[in-house]
């Protein structure tokens, strides 16, 4: 945060001392605070940035507007003048450290900057194809794979989640009542599971693809429709570019209509399919479970096995189940697999993802 503030001060067209005075003055803080700090600025942007943050943090709640902390109020003012990456970091800081006292304001901020909600415990259900479980079933063995949910989320972790959430969409097939998850792998290409487009009706996936709707940016339900996200159809001439059947790698590559190229809010997910994760490491998933608004399942998934020959990765979890077609990220927020299926067992949920060859 010190670096972001210092960079903003250097980019401004005014003297650094004036930058910090103006920032405090134009933020909705008590007027006496502006006088209190007026003579404290040194002109050294690093020193003054640190001094401002420490001073604001010591003030706690903003008496001028108790919906904010003092630091939260200044960071909100700063948000108007920074780029996407800096904004992602600032929003992560506000959310992670509860710098808004108002839950309503926090929710509005999360909607505005597309912060995925944290997945909690939900009713366990089966989804996707059957799983040939090859991992352990002994309670003592499984215990080593279950990771406790952290008490707080690292700011950098949440910042990266915000950035990658821009690649994820809910896949809707209204006529079939089907919903799944997909993600951008190129400016106009979306990857999801083959079985999402499969139906029990006598229809080809090509014909079903013509009715598919992609909904990006659906983070929080809103009866007013204000947060319904961005909607796109698939390309009418060639909606499907490649696929692998459900019994194989279970994926389909969809081509989106050209309208998506005009959107500046969406960006492809970084892919690292060639870098297989290791047993005992974590997978983080951005998903639309059961068609709900986007959820983030954080690092609580224990990988029990990586099977190169079949292209499958299996893991156990005690948190929310993932949705078919969801991107599975490693600790560096690179996509290493696509979610494939889940089943309930007496020891927890087993889940399986597919590693797609590059």
N, C-alpha and C positions, 0 to 999 in steps of 0.2 A: 504494500500500500504506500509505503514511503517513496518507492521508486515511481509509482504512478503519479503521485502528487508532485514530485520533483520534476518529472517530465512535463506535466501540465504547466508548471510554473515557468520552465525554460521555453516552452512553446508560446507562451502568452506574449503579447506585444507590449507589456508593461514591465516596470521594474519588479523583481521578485518580491520585494517588501510589499509593494502595492498589490500584487497578486493575492497574497495571503490576507492582507487587510480587507480587500474586496470580497474574497470568498467568505470570510466570517460575516461581513456586513450584509451581503445580499442573501445569506441563509437566514431563515426565520428563527433567529436566536434572540435572547434578551439583548437590548441595545447596550446595556452596561458591559456585556461581554466584549463587544467590539472595542469599547474604550479600554477595557482591561488588557486586551492583547495588542493594542495599536503600536506600542513601543517595544514589543518583544522580538520583532522580526529582525534577523541579522543580515539578510540578503543571500545567505548560503542556502540553496534550495533543499539540500539533504538535511541540514540541521533544522531548518524551519518546518520541513515536512514532518519530521519526527516530533518536533516540539508541538505542532498543531495536533497531531494524533494523540499524543500523551495527554495534552491539556483537555481535549474533547472527551477522551475516555474517562478522565477523572471527574467530569461533570455529571455523568450518569444521564438521567432523564432530562429532556429539554423542557424547562418550565414554560417556555413560550408556546409549545405544542407538545403535550404529553404523549402523543401517539408515537413520538420518536425519541430515541436517545439523542444527545448532542452530536455524537459521532455519526449516527444514522442520518440526521438532518443534513449535515455537511456532505456526506457521501451521496445522498440523493441529489443535492445541488450539483455535485461533480459529475454525476451520471450523464447529464445533458451534453457534456462536451468531450466524452471519451469514445474510443472505438470499441468494436465488438469484444475483443479479448479482454481489454481493461474493464469493460462493463460487466462481462461474465465474472471476473474476479471480484469486483465490488459487490455485485448482487450476491455472490456466494458468501462474502464476508458478512453482509447484512443478515442473510438467512441463518448462517451457521452460528453467529454470535448474538442472535435475537436483538438486533439494533433497532428494530421497530417494536414498540410496545403494543401496537394494534395488530391483531390477527387479520383483520380485514385488509389493512394496508399491505401486510406481508403477502397475502394471497394475491392481491392485485399486482404486486411487484413480480411474483412468480409467474403469473399469467403473462404479463407484459414482456418478460425476458425469457419465457419458455423454460421454466425450471421444472423438471419432472418431479412428481410426487414420490415420496418414499413408499415402497410396497411394504405393507404390514402382513400380519397373518390373515389368510383367507381360507375359506373352505377348500379342502383338497379335492381335486377332481381329476379324472383321467382325460387325457387329450392326445390326439395324434395316433399314429400307428402303435402296434404292440412293441415292447422293448424286450430284447433278449439280454436280460441283466447278467453281466459277467463279473460284477464287483462283489465285495464282501456283504454278508448278511448278519454276521455276528455283532452283537451290540457293542462289545468292547472295541472291535476293529472300526466300526462305524463312528464311534465317539470321536476318534481322532480326526475324522473328516468334517465334523460339524464345527463351524466357527461361531463364536458368540457375536451377537450384533453389537457394534461399537456404540459407546455412549454419545459420541459426536462424530461428525463427518469432517474430514480434512477439507480445508477451503479449496486447495488445488484440485482435489478429487471431484468436488461438486462443480467447480468451474469447468472441468473437462466434460463432466456429465451434461452440463448445460450446452456446451458446444456440440457434442455428438447427438444430442436430442434433436437437433435441426435436421438430422438425416432420417428420422424414424417416422413412419406413417401407420395409420390404421387402415387395413384393407377391408373394404366392405363389398359384399355382393348382395344387394338388397333383395333381389328376387329369390335367392336361396336362403336368406336369413343367416348368412355366414359372415363372420368377422375374424380377422387375423392381424398379424403385424408384418410389416416389411420395412426395408431401409434402402436408401439411395446408395448405389455403388459407383455411379457416374452422374453427370448432370441430369440425365433423363432416363436412367436405368434403375429399376427397383428389383431387389431380390427378396423372395419369400419362399415358403414351402410349396411344393407341388400339391400336397394333399389339401391345402387351403382352397385350391381351385377345383379339386375333385368333388364330385357329387354322386349321389346314388341314382341320379337321373341319367337317362341316355343322352348325354351331351358331351361334346368334346371340350377340353380346356380352352381351346381357341374360341369357341362360341361363348363360353362363360366369361372369358377375359374381356369381351366387348361390353360386359355389364359391370365390370369392376370399377369401384370408386376408391381413390387414394385420398386419405384425409391426413394432412400434415399439421402439426401444431395443435393437436387436441390434448390439452393438458388438464383442464378442469371443466367439469360439466357446468353448463349455465343455461337455465330455461329461457333466457332472452335470446340465445343464439349468438351472443357477442363473441363467444370463445369457441366457435365451431371449427376453427382452423381453416386451412387452405385446401380446396378440393380440386382434384384432377382426374381425368379419364385416361385410359391407355390410348396409344396411337391406333388410329382406325385401320391403317394399312397393314401393320405388322406388330400386334401387341405382344407377341411372345417371340423372344430371340433364341432362347435355349432352355432346356429343362432336363431333369433326371427324375425318373419315376419314384414314387413313394417308397418302394421296396429297395431302392438303390440309395442315392444321396438326397433325394426328396427336396429338390429345389426347382424354381422356375424363375427365369430372368425376364422381367417385364419392361417393355418400352413405353414411356409415358408420352402423352401428347406434348407438342412443342410449347404450349403455354407455360409449362414448368420452367423453361429456360429464361423466362422473364422475371422469375421470383429471385429476389436477392436475399431472402431470409433462410433459404434452404441450402444445404451443402452435403456432399457425399461423405459417408463414413470412411475413415482410413482403414484399409484392408491389410491383413497380415495372415492370410490363410496358410501360407507356407510355414509359419512359425507355430508349431503345435505346442500347446501348453503342457505342463508337467503334472503328473499325479500329485495330488495334495495341494495344488494351487487353486486360485479362485477364478470365477467367471462373474462378470457384472453384466446385467441384462436390462435393456430399455425395452419396455413391452406395453401392450394393450391387453392385459389379461381379461378374457371373456368380453372383449370389446370395450372395456372401461377406458377412462382417460389414462394418459401415459403414466406408467409407474417405473420407478428405478429400484431394482433389486441389487443391493450393494454386496460387497465381498463377504458373503456368508455361504458360498457354495463350495463344497469340497469335491474336487475331481477324483474319482476312484479309478479311472482307467482311460487310456488313450489307445485306440485300436486303429492303426494305420491302414491295415488291409481293407477294413470295411468303411473307413472314413468316419467312424463314430467316436464320440467322446461321451463318457457317462459320468454323472455326478449325483450326489445326494444333497438334499436341502431341507430345512425346516421352515423356510420362509415362503413367501408367495410364489405360486407356480408361474412359470413363464408362458408366453403365448406363442403359438405356432408361427414361425417365420421371424422371430425376434433376433436382432443382432446380439451376439455374445462377445463381450469385450474382455481383453486381458487387463492386467494391472496398469498397462500403458495406454489404455483406451484405444486399442487397435482391435478390429473385428477378427476373431480367430475361428468362428463357427457360426452356424445358424441354428436356432432352436428347432427341435424336431418332434419330440414327444415327451410325455410324462405319465407316470403311473403311481398310484398310492400303494405303499407297502406298510407292514406293521411297524417297521422301524423308521418310517418317514416317507418323503417323496423321492422317487428316483426319476431322473430326467436324462434325456439324451439329446445331443446336438450333433450336427453334421459339419464336417470340415470339407469345404469346397475346394477342389484343385484350382490353382490360379490359371 
